[in-house]
């Protein structure tokens, strides 16, 4: 009898252990599934955060926030950061970083303005010169990183200071006023042109968009296609994931790096053109925080600072998250410092999530 009782208890004990083990395996498999999903679709986290923040501020502020005019205002406010963040994303995907993006943006805008008003060059030619200059500055960064094998952080920290100094010396700290541009070279302000969608016959209501917003969305869409559907895009991911392995696979690593930095410079030059449209004038002191803001958008957007993983859509979501928090807290009457506090917390959380997701491939 005692033997049968002991056998029964042993069987029950084994069943319990198997049930607990099965529960733990199911729990682990669920966590692994989530981890794998975030690894495959890194822009999923910032998208969820963006939607959640819109719903939270919308529920607190009501129509004051959750309206077409307010939501499109966010797009207008983040258009510059979104464009520059797209450039920064390309660089960070190669496991680099570009601290000079803001300086390239401002310098390109100054060249466009000064060539038009100081030298009397046709505005179309001046804009082309600004775009070429931005591309050249980016290519110089890429050459120093690829050919001279210098760390991207150090290179772009140096070129940031050099370009910033050249900007002030060349412009003599002179601002070209909005009235002059509007009357003599309105093409410089084209990115600031506004139009309405969904307004009534009297022109009331609806969403107000700008050419700059449309350009930002189109740019992100084109880059998303290039990164996912072209050989060049796959090479960017390969270089960021493991440059030595990519080189052994036949990828021209130096060429990819130079091309990426040059393309980033070109995008920043377009951002300089958009900057003129946004503020209306050509100012050598504007856009000084664009480098930090672009890195913030990229990190919150789920692009890994270690390179090789992330989505260009994520950087757009990251920029929009910053815009939502900024506008939402402002409408709520909160101190501006709360924005920095929440954004700083989001950056730390984003990096922690990235480290956790990277364990999938470890």
C-alpha positions as CSV (number, residue, x, y, z in Angstrom):
1,X,0.0,0.0,0.0
2,X,2.7,2.4,1.0
3,X,4.5,1.6,-2.3
4,X,1.5,2.4,-4.4
5,X,1.0,5.7,-2.5
6,X,4.6,6.7,-3.1
7,X,4.3,5.9,-6.8
8,X,1.2,8.0,-7.0
9,X,2.9,11.0,-5.3
10,X,5.9,10.6,-7.6
11,X,3.7,10.6,-10.7
12,X,1.8,13.7,-9.5
13,X,5.1,15.4,-8.7
14,X,6.4,14.7,-12.2
15,X,3.2,15.9,-13.8
16,X,3.4,19.2,-11.8
17,X,7.0,19.7,-12.9
18,X,6.1,19.1,-16.5
19,X,3.2,21.5,-16.3
20,X,5.4,24.2,-14.8
21,X,8.1,23.6,-17.3
22,X,5.6,23.7,-20.1
23,X,4.2,27.0,-18.8
24,X,7.7,28.4,-18.6
25,X,8.5,27.3,-22.1
26,X,5.3,28.9,-23.4
27,X,6.2,32.1,-21.6
28,X,9.7,32.1,-22.9
29,X,8.5,31.3,-26.4
30,X,6.0,34.3,-26.2
31,X,8.8,36.6,-25.1
32,X,11.1,35.3,-27.9
33,X,8.3,35.8,-30.4
34,X,8.0,39.4,-29.3
35,X,11.7,39.9,-29.3
36,X,12.0,38.4,-32.8
37,X,9.1,40.5,-34.1
38,X,10.8,43.7,-32.9
39,X,14.1,42.5,-34.4
40,X,12.5,42.0,-37.8
41,X,10.4,45.2,-37.6
42,X,12.3,47.7,-35.5
43,X,10.0,50.5,-36.4
44,X,7.1,48.8,-34.6
45,X,8.1,50.1,-31.2
46,X,8.2,53.8,-32.2
47,X,5.0,53.4,-34.1
48,X,3.2,52.1,-31.0
49,X,4.7,54.9,-28.9
50,X,3.6,57.5,-31.4
51,X,0.0,56.2,-31.6
52,X,-0.1,55.9,-27.8
53,X,1.2,59.4,-27.2
54,X,-1.4,60.8,-29.7
55,X,-4.2,59.0,-27.9
56,X,-3.0,60.1,-24.5
57,X,-2.7,63.8,-25.4
58,X,-5.9,63.6,-27.4
59,X,-7.8,62.2,-24.4
60,X,-6.4,64.9,-22.1
61,X,-6.7,67.9,-24.4
62,X,-9.6,66.8,-26.6
63,X,-10.2,68.7,-29.8
64,X,-7.6,71.2,-28.8
65,X,-5.0,68.6,-29.7
66,X,-6.9,65.9,-31.6
67,X,-7.7,67.9,-34.7
68,X,-6.5,68.0,-38.3
69,X,-4.9,71.5,-37.8
70,X,-3.0,70.4,-34.7
71,X,-1.8,67.1,-36.1
72,X,-0.6,68.7,-39.4
73,X,1.1,71.5,-37.3
74,X,3.2,68.7,-35.8
75,X,4.2,67.7,-39.4
76,X,5.2,71.2,-40.2
77,X,7.3,71.5,-37.0
78,X,9.2,68.3,-37.6
79,X,9.8,68.6,-41.3
80,X,13.4,69.9,-40.9
81,X,14.2,67.3,-38.2
82,X,12.6,64.6,-40.3
83,X,14.7,65.4,-43.4
84,X,17.9,65.7,-41.5
85,X,17.1,62.5,-39.5
86,X,16.7,60.7,-42.8
87,X,20.3,61.7,-43.7
88,X,21.5,60.7,-40.2
89,X,19.7,57.3,-40.5
90,X,21.7,56.4,-43.6
91,X,25.0,57.1,-41.8
92,X,24.1,55.3,-38.6
93,X,23.0,52.3,-40.5
94,X,26.6,52.0,-41.6
95,X,27.6,52.0,-37.9
96,X,28.8,55.6,-38.2
97,X,27.5,59.0,-37.0
98,X,27.5,62.5,-38.5
99,X,27.6,65.4,-36.1
100,X,28.0,67.9,-39.0
101,X,24.5,67.4,-40.5
102,X,23.2,70.7,-39.0
103,X,26.2,72.7,-40.1
104,X,26.0,71.3,-43.6
105,X,22.3,72.2,-43.7
106,X,22.9,75.8,-42.6
107,X,26.0,76.3,-44.8
108,X,24.1,75.1,-47.9
109,X,21.2,77.5,-47.2
110,X,23.8,80.4,-46.7
111,X,25.4,79.5,-50.1
112,X,22.0,79.6,-51.8
113,X,21.2,82.9,-50.4
114,X,24.6,84.6,-50.8
115,X,25.1,83.4,-54.3
116,X,21.7,84.9,-55.2
117,X,21.9,88.2,-53.4
118,X,25.7,88.9,-53.1
119,X,26.8,87.8,-56.6
120,X,23.5,88.2,-58.5
121,X,23.6,84.6,-59.7
122,X,20.2,83.2,-61.0
123,X,18.4,81.6,-58.1
124,X,18.1,78.2,-59.8
125,X,21.9,78.1,-60.3
126,X,22.4,79.3,-56.7
127,X,20.2,76.4,-55.4
128,X,22.1,73.9,-57.5
129,X,25.4,75.3,-56.1
130,X,24.1,74.9,-52.5
131,X,23.1,71.3,-53.3
132,X,26.5,70.5,-54.8
133,X,28.3,72.1,-51.9
134,X,26.3,70.0,-49.4
135,X,27.1,66.8,-51.3
136,X,30.8,67.7,-51.4
137,X,30.9,68.3,-47.7
138,X,29.3,65.0,-47.1
139,X,31.6,63.2,-49.5
140,X,34.6,64.8,-47.7
141,X,33.3,63.2,-44.4
142,X,33.0,59.9,-46.2
143,X,36.5,60.0,-47.7
144,X,38.0,60.7,-44.3
145,X,36.1,57.8,-42.7
146,X,36.6,55.3,-45.6
147,X,40.0,56.1,-47.0
148,X,41.8,57.6,-44.0
149,X,40.2,55.1,-41.6
150,X,39.3,57.8,-39.1
151,X,36.5,57.4,-36.5
152,X,33.2,58.9,-37.8
153,X,32.6,60.6,-34.5
154,X,36.0,62.4,-34.5
155,X,35.8,63.3,-38.2
156,X,32.3,64.8,-38.1
157,X,33.0,66.5,-34.8
158,X,35.9,68.3,-36.6
159,X,34.1,69.1,-39.8
160,X,31.1,70.3,-37.8
161,X,33.4,73.0,-36.2
162,X,35.1,73.8,-39.5
163,X,31.9,74.2,-41.5
164,X,30.3,76.2,-38.7
165,X,33.2,78.6,-38.6
166,X,33.3,78.8,-42.4
167,X,29.6,79.6,-42.3
168,X,30.0,82.6,-40.0
169,X,33.1,83.8,-41.8
170,X,31.6,83.6,-45.3
171,X,28.2,85.1,-44.4
172,X,29.8,87.8,-42.1
173,X,26.9,86.8,-39.8
174,X,24.5,88.6,-42.2
175,X,20.9,87.6,-42.4
176,X,19.0,87.9,-45.7
177,X,15.5,89.1,-44.7
178,X,12.3,87.4,-45.7
179,X,11.0,90.5,-47.6
180,X,14.0,90.5,-49.9
181,X,13.6,86.9,-50.7
182,X,9.9,87.1,-51.3
183,X,10.3,90.0,-53.7
184,X,13.4,88.9,-55.6
185,X,13.9,85.1,-55.2
186,X,10.7,83.4,-54.1
187,X,11.9,80.0,-55.3
188,X,14.2,80.0,-52.2
189,X,11.0,79.9,-50.0
190,X,9.1,77.3,-52.1
191,X,9.4,74.6,-49.3
192,X,7.4,77.0,-47.1
193,X,4.4,77.2,-49.5
194,X,1.2,76.1,-47.7
195,X,-1.9,74.5,-49.1
196,X,-5.1,73.1,-47.5
197,X,-6.6,69.6,-47.7
198,X,-10.2,69.1,-46.7
199,X,-11.2,72.7,-46.3
200,X,-14.8,73.8,-47.0
201,X,-15.9,76.1,-49.8
202,X,-15.1,79.2,-47.7
203,X,-11.6,77.9,-47.1
204,X,-12.2,77.1,-43.4
205,X,-11.0,74.1,-41.5
206,X,-9.0,71.3,-43.0
207,X,-5.4,70.3,-42.7
208,X,-2.6,72.8,-43.6
209,X,0.4,71.2,-45.2
210,X,3.6,72.6,-46.7
211,X,5.8,71.6,-49.7
212,X,8.4,70.8,-47.1
213,X,6.2,68.2,-45.4
214,X,5.4,66.6,-48.7
215,X,9.1,66.5,-49.5
216,X,9.9,64.9,-46.1
217,X,7.3,62.1,-46.6
218,X,8.4,61.5,-50.2
219,X,12.0,61.4,-49.2
220,X,11.4,58.8,-46.5
221,X,9.3,56.7,-48.9
222,X,12.0,56.7,-51.6
223,X,14.8,55.9,-49.1
224,X,12.7,53.1,-47.6
225,X,12.4,51.6,-51.1
226,X,16.1,52.0,-51.8
227,X,17.1,50.4,-48.5
228,X,14.8,47.4,-48.8
229,X,14.6,46.8,-52.6
230,X,18.0,47.7,-54.1
231,X,21.5,46.3,-54.0
232,X,22.8,49.6,-52.7
233,X,20.4,49.4,-49.7
234,X,21.4,45.9,-48.9
235,X,25.1,46.9,-49.0
236,X,24.4,49.7,-46.5
237,X,23.0,47.1,-44.1
238,X,25.8,44.7,-44.7
239,X,28.5,47.3,-44.1
240,X,26.8,48.4,-40.9
241,X,26.4,44.8,-39.7
242,X,29.9,43.6,-40.4
243,X,32.2,45.6,-42.7
244,X,34.9,42.9,-42.9
245,X,32.3,40.2,-43.8
246,X,30.8,42.6,-46.4
247,X,34.2,43.2,-47.9
248,X,34.9,39.4,-48.2
249,X,31.5,39.1,-49.9
250,X,32.6,41.5,-52.6
251,X,31.0,44.7,-51.4
252,X,33.0,47.9,-52.1
253,X,32.9,49.0,-48.5
254,X,34.8,52.3,-49.1
255,X,32.6,53.2,-52.0
256,X,29.4,52.5,-50.0
257,X,30.6,54.7,-47.1
258,X,31.6,57.6,-49.4
259,X,28.3,57.3,-51.3
260,X,26.3,57.3,-48.0
261,X,28.0,60.3,-46.5
262,X,27.7,62.2,-49.8
263,X,24.0,61.3,-50.1
264,X,23.6,62.5,-46.5
265,X,25.2,65.8,-47.4
266,X,22.9,66.2,-50.4
267,X,19.8,65.5,-48.2
268,X,21.1,68.0,-45.6
269,X,21.5,70.6,-48.5
270,X,17.8,70.0,-49.3
271,X,17.1,70.5,-45.6
272,X,18.9,73.9,-45.9
273,X,16.6,74.8,-48.8
274,X,13.6,73.8,-46.7
275,X,15.1,75.8,-43.7
276,X,14.8,79.0,-45.8
277,X,11.1,78.2,-46.6
278,X,10.4,77.3,-42.9
279,X,11.9,80.5,-41.3
280,X,11.5,82.7,-44.4
281,X,15.0,84.1,-44.2
282,X,18.6,83.0,-44.7
283,X,20.2,83.1,-41.3
284,X,23.7,81.7,-40.5
285,X,22.6,81.2,-36.8
286,X,19.5,79.0,-37.5
287,X,19.3,75.2,-37.1
288,X,22.2,74.9,-34.8
289,X,20.6,72.0,-32.8
290,X,19.7,69.9,-35.9
291,X,22.5,67.4,-35.3
292,X,21.3,66.5,-31.8
293,X,17.7,66.5,-32.8
294,X,18.4,64.2,-35.8
295,X,20.3,61.7,-33.6
296,X,17.4,61.9,-31.0
297,X,14.8,61.0,-33.7
298,X,17.0,58.2,-35.1
299,X,17.6,56.6,-31.6
300,X,13.9,56.9,-30.6
301,X,13.0,55.5,-34.0
302,X,14.7,52.2,-33.2
303,X,17.7,52.4,-35.5
304,X,20.6,50.7,-33.8
305,X,23.6,52.9,-33.1
306,X,25.7,49.8,-33.7
307,X,24.6,49.8,-37.3
308,X,23.1,47.2,-39.6
309,X,19.6,47.2,-38.2
310,X,16.7,49.6,-38.3
311,X,14.1,51.3,-40.6
312,X,14.1,54.7,-42.2
313,X,10.4,54.8,-41.2
314,X,11.5,54.6,-37.6
315,X,13.4,57.8,-37.8
316,X,10.3,59.6,-39.1
317,X,8.2,58.1,-36.3
318,X,10.9,59.2,-33.8
319,X,10.7,62.8,-35.1
320,X,6.9,62.7,-34.9
321,X,7.1,61.5,-31.3
322,X,9.2,64.5,-30.4
323,X,6.8,66.7,-32.2
324,X,3.8,65.2,-30.4
325,X,5.3,65.6,-27.0
326,X,6.4,69.2,-27.7
327,X,3.0,70.3,-29.0
328,X,1.0,68.3,-26.4
329,X,2.9,69.6,-23.4
330,X,2.8,73.2,-24.8
331,X,-1.0,73.0,-25.3
332,X,-1.3,71.6,-21.7
333,X,0.6,74.6,-20.4
334,X,3.5,72.6,-19.0
335,X,7.0,74.0,-18.7
336,X,9.2,73.4,-21.7
337,X,11.7,71.5,-19.6
338,X,9.2,68.6,-19.2
339,X,9.7,68.0,-23.0
340,X,13.4,67.5,-22.5
341,X,12.7,65.2,-19.5
342,X,10.4,62.9,-21.4
343,X,12.5,62.9,-24.5
344,X,15.6,62.0,-22.5
345,X,13.8,59.2,-20.8
346,X,12.6,57.9,-24.2
347,X,16.2,57.9,-25.5
348,X,17.4,55.8,-22.6
349,X,14.4,53.4,-23.0
350,X,15.0,53.1,-26.8
351,X,18.7,52.2,-26.3
352,X,17.7,49.6,-23.6
353,X,15.1,48.1,-25.9
354,X,17.7,48.0,-28.8
355,X,20.2,46.1,-26.5
356,X,17.4,43.6,-25.6
357,X,16.4,43.1,-29.2
358,X,20.0,42.6,-30.3
359,X,20.2,39.4,-28.0
360,X,18.1,37.7,-30.7
361,X,21.1,37.7,-33.1
362,X,23.7,37.2,-30.3
